Amino acid sequence: QVQLVESGGGLVQDGGSLRLSCAVSGRTFGSYDMGWFRQAPGKEREFVAAIRWIGGLTNYGDSVKGRFTISRDISKNTMYLQMNNLKPEDTAVYYCAADRNLARNYHVAEEYSYWGQGTQVTVSS
């Protein structure tokens, strides 16, 4: 079993920055894929970014490329999402997720078995 706990959300102005954290505990990680997703009211859950725990290969959704950076610190069992140049349309609940060996399906929310509780990010205009 894997437990994920997000933190770092909050209220920020248009153009501001935030860093989200996802603390991981439970089963030892091997070839896990970890991702960030977000969901705004009335919208479907959207892929934001993903990282391979071993190796650090990253992928991003088109709407955040060049603004967001995903990373992980293996020694701290923590994943991060650095969000720069935030826009009002980035407002959503952000979730971290994990599962094993997703290969090319890292962007599909239904492929992930483990989820955090979510953290609210609000960007004011």
C-alpha positions as a Markdown table, in Angstrom:
| # | Residue | x | y | z |
|---|---|---|---|---|
| 1 | Gln | 0.0 | 0.0 | 0.0 |
| 2 | Val | 1.2 | 3.5 | -0.8 |
| 3 | Gln | 0.1 | 6.7 | 1.0 |
| 4 | Leu | 0.4 | 10.1 | -0.6 |
| 5 | Val | -0.1 | 13.4 | 1.1 |
| 6 | Glu | 0.0 | 16.7 | -0.8 |
| 7 | Ser | 0.8 | 20.1 | 0.7 |
| 8 | Gly | 1.7 | 23.6 | -0.5 |
| 9 | Gly | -1.5 | 24.8 | -2.1 |
| 10 | Gly | -2.9 | 28.3 | -1.5 |
| 11 | Leu | -3.9 | 31.6 | -2.9 |
| 12 | Val | -1.6 | 33.4 | -5.3 |
| 13 | Gln | -1.9 | 36.3 | -7.7 |
| 14 | Asp | -1.7 | 36.1 | -11.5 |
| 15 | Gly | 2.0 | 35.6 | -12.4 |
| 16 | Gly | 3.0 | 34.2 | -9.0 |
| 17 | Ser | 4.6 | 31.0 | -8.0 |
| 18 | Leu | 3.8 | 28.0 | -5.7 |
| 19 | Arg | 5.5 | 24.7 | -5.0 |
| 20 | Leu | 3.5 | 21.7 | -4.2 |
| 21 | Ser | 4.9 | 18.7 | -2.3 |
| 22 | Cys | 3.7 | 15.1 | -2.3 |
| 23 | Ala | 5.1 | 13.0 | 0.6 |
| 24 | Val | 5.2 | 9.3 | -0.2 |
| 25 | Ser | 5.1 | 6.5 | 2.4 |
| 26 | Gly | 4.3 | 2.8 | 2.6 |
| 27 | Arg | 5.5 | 0.2 | 0.1 |
| 28 | Thr | 9.0 | 0.6 | -1.2 |
| 29 | Phe | 9.1 | 2.3 | -4.5 |
| 30 | Gly | 10.7 | 0.6 | -7.4 |
| 31 | Ser | 9.7 | 1.4 | -11.0 |
| 32 | Tyr | 6.8 | 3.6 | -10.0 |
| 33 | Asp | 5.4 | 6.4 | -12.1 |
| 34 | Met | 4.2 | 9.4 | -10.2 |
| 35 | Gly | 2.0 | 12.2 | -11.5 |
| 36 | Trp | 0.2 | 15.4 | -10.8 |
| 37 | Phe | -3.3 | 15.9 | -11.9 |
| 38 | Arg | -5.7 | 18.8 | -11.4 |
| 39 | Gln | -9.5 | 19.2 | -11.4 |
| 40 | Ala | -11.4 | 22.5 | -11.6 |
| 41 | Pro | -15.1 | 22.7 | -10.8 |
| 42 | Gly | -17.2 | 21.2 | -13.5 |
| 43 | Lys | -14.3 | 19.9 | -15.4 |
| 44 | Glu | -12.6 | 16.5 | -15.9 |
| 45 | Arg | -9.4 | 15.6 | -14.1 |
| 46 | Glu | -6.5 | 16.9 | -16.2 |
| 47 | Phe | -3.0 | 15.6 | -16.5 |
| 48 | Val | -0.4 | 18.1 | -15.4 |
| 49 | Ala | 3.0 | 16.2 | -15.2 |
| 50 | Ala | 4.6 | 12.9 | -14.5 |
| 51 | Ile | 7.9 | 11.6 | -13.4 |
| 52 | Arg | 9.5 | 8.1 | -13.3 |
| 53 | Trp | 10.7 | 7.6 | -9.7 |
| 54 | Ile | 13.8 | 5.7 | -10.9 |
| 55 | Gly | 15.6 | 7.6 | -13.6 |
| 56 | Gly | 13.6 | 10.8 | -13.3 |
| 57 | Leu | 12.1 | 10.9 | -16.8 |
| 58 | Thr | 9.5 | 13.6 | -17.0 |
| 59 | Asn | 6.5 | 14.5 | -19.1 |
| 60 | Tyr | 4.1 | 17.5 | -19.1 |
| 61 | Gly | 0.7 | 18.5 | -20.2 |
| 62 | Asp | 0.6 | 21.0 | -23.0 |
| 63 | Ser | -1.0 | 23.7 | -20.8 |
| 64 | Val | 1.8 | 23.8 | -18.3 |
| 65 | Lys | 4.9 | 23.2 | -20.4 |
| 66 | Gly | 7.5 | 25.8 | -19.8 |
| 67 | Arg | 5.8 | 27.0 | -16.6 |
| 68 | Phe | 5.7 | 24.0 | -14.3 |
| 69 | Thr | 8.5 | 21.7 | -13.3 |
| 70 | Ile | 8.1 | 18.2 | -11.7 |
| 71 | Ser | 10.9 | 16.7 | -9.6 |
| 72 | Arg | 11.5 | 14.2 | -6.8 |
| 73 | Asp | 13.9 | 13.8 | -3.9 |
| 74 | Ile | 14.4 | 10.1 | -3.4 |
| 75 | Ser | 16.1 | 10.6 | -0.1 |
| 76 | Lys | 13.0 | 12.4 | 1.3 |
| 77 | Asn | 10.5 | 10.2 | -0.5 |
| 78 | Thr | 8.9 | 13.4 | -1.8 |
| 79 | Met | 7.7 | 14.6 | -5.2 |
| 80 | Tyr | 7.4 | 18.3 | -6.1 |
| 81 | Leu | 5.6 | 20.5 | -8.6 |
| 82 | Gln | 7.2 | 23.9 | -9.0 |
| 83 | Met | 4.6 | 26.2 | -10.6 |
| 84 | Asn | 5.7 | 29.5 | -12.1 |
| 85 | Asn | 3.8 | 32.2 | -14.0 |
| 86 | Leu | 0.5 | 31.0 | -12.6 |
| 87 | Lys | -2.6 | 32.0 | -14.4 |
| 88 | Pro | -6.3 | 32.1 | -13.2 |
| 89 | Glu | -7.0 | 29.1 | -15.4 |
| 90 | Asp | -4.5 | 27.1 | -13.3 |
| 91 | Thr | -7.0 | 27.3 | -10.4 |
| 92 | Ala | -8.0 | 23.8 | -9.4 |
| 93 | Val | -7.5 | 21.0 | -6.8 |
| 94 | Tyr | -4.2 | 19.4 | -7.4 |
| 95 | Tyr | -3.7 | 15.7 | -6.8 |
| 96 | Cys | -0.6 | 13.5 | -6.7 |
| 97 | Ala | -0.9 | 9.9 | -7.9 |
| 98 | Ala | 1.3 | 6.8 | -8.2 |
| 99 | Asp | 1.4 | 3.4 | -9.7 |
| 100 | Arg | 3.8 | 0.9 | -11.2 |
| 101 | Asn | 5.0 | 0.7 | -14.8 |
| 102 | Leu | 2.5 | 2.8 | -16.6 |
| 103 | Ala | 4.7 | 3.1 | -19.6 |
| 104 | Arg | 2.9 | 5.4 | -22.1 |
| 105 | Asn | -0.2 | 5.7 | -20.0 |
| 106 | Tyr | 1.4 | 8.1 | -17.5 |
| 107 | His | -1.1 | 10.8 | -18.6 |
| 108 | Val | -4.3 | 8.7 | -17.9 |
| 109 | Ala | -5.8 | 9.3 | -14.5 |
| 110 | Glu | -7.6 | 5.9 | -14.5 |
| 111 | Glu | -4.3 | 4.1 | -14.7 |
| 112 | Tyr | -3.2 | 5.3 | -11.3 |
| 113 | Ser | -4.2 | 3.3 | -8.2 |
| 114 | Tyr | -2.9 | 5.5 | -5.4 |
| 115 | Trp | -4.0 | 9.1 | -4.9 |
| 116 | Gly | -3.5 | 11.9 | -2.4 |
| 117 | Gln | -6.3 | 13.9 | -0.8 |
| 118 | Gly | -5.7 | 17.0 | -3.0 |
| 119 | Thr | -4.6 | 20.5 | -2.3 |
| 120 | Gln | -6.4 | 23.7 | -3.5 |
| 121 | Val | -4.6 | 26.1 | -5.7 |
| 122 | Thr | -6.3 | 29.4 | -6.4 |
| 123 | Val | -4.9 | 32.1 | -8.8 |
| 124 | Ser | -6.5 | 35.5 | -8.6 |
| 125 | Ser | -6.6 | 37.9 | -11.5 |
